[in-house]
Amino acid sequence: KNAGRAPEPGTTGGGFTDAQRAEFAATGDRREKELLYTSRIVAHYHTPFNLWMPRIIGVEIACSSGDCTNGIGTSKSEQFERVAHYKDGKLNGAATFYVTDPMIKHINVTYEDNRLLGPGTVYYHDGSYENITFTYDHLAGEAALVFPNKEAVFFNRNNGKVSGLLEYVYADYSRVKILYRNDAPF
């Protein structure tokens, strides 16, 4: 019945006011900037992280000093030094990897019978840290990357890759949620 005339702007019948168009455009621009910023931040921290994890997971280097049977022993390689708890000659309990990386300070992990199992933390030189979880030598489950300015990124890992919903929480508690798949925005 209204086919003969155009609806008024800003009415339910259609059309948008100039202010509404500007608001929608700003929202789209902000969303693109947040996506770009968030994905760059995640990539910045996960590039060295993804470099070091394969070197740590499943590494077999002999204990070279300390009590390697029932105490604290040290293992050294060209890339890192591992200080770990041993029980009955096996890695059991907390261990720290001191790595030679300009971005990563050290990595704390937990062993059970020579396998990475349970919580871990990656400490970065800039004061940031990332809580991680190991399940039988695989990175899996919930993780959190926390920055010195109190911003944080919460996400899940599947076979070591960031997958699922990633949530970036800014210092003012505003949030951005982005779907990730295999370490990249999806």
Secondary structure as GFF3:
##gff-version 3
##sequence-region A 1 186
A	DSSP	alpha_helix	18	56	.	.	.	ID=ss1
A	DSSP	beta_strand	65	66	.	.	.	ID=ss2
A	DSSP	beta_strand	72	76	.	.	.	ID=ss3
A	DSSP	beta_strand	80	87	.	.	.	ID=ss4
A	DSSP	beta_strand	90	99	.	.	.	ID=ss5
A	DSSP	beta_strand	104	112	.	.	.	ID=ss6
A	DSSP	beta_strand	115	116	.	.	.	ID=ss7
A	DSSP	beta_strand	118	124	.	.	.	ID=ss8
A	DSSP	beta_strand	129	134	.	.	.	ID=ss9
A	DSSP	beta_strand	141	146	.	.	.	ID=ss10
A	DSSP	beta_strand	152	158	.	.	.	ID=ss11
A	DSSP	beta_strand	161	162	.	.	.	ID=ss12
A	DSSP	beta_strand	164	169	.	.	.	ID=ss13
A	DSSP	beta_strand	175	181	.	.	.	ID=ss14
A	DSSP	beta_strand	184	185	.	.	.	ID=ss15
###
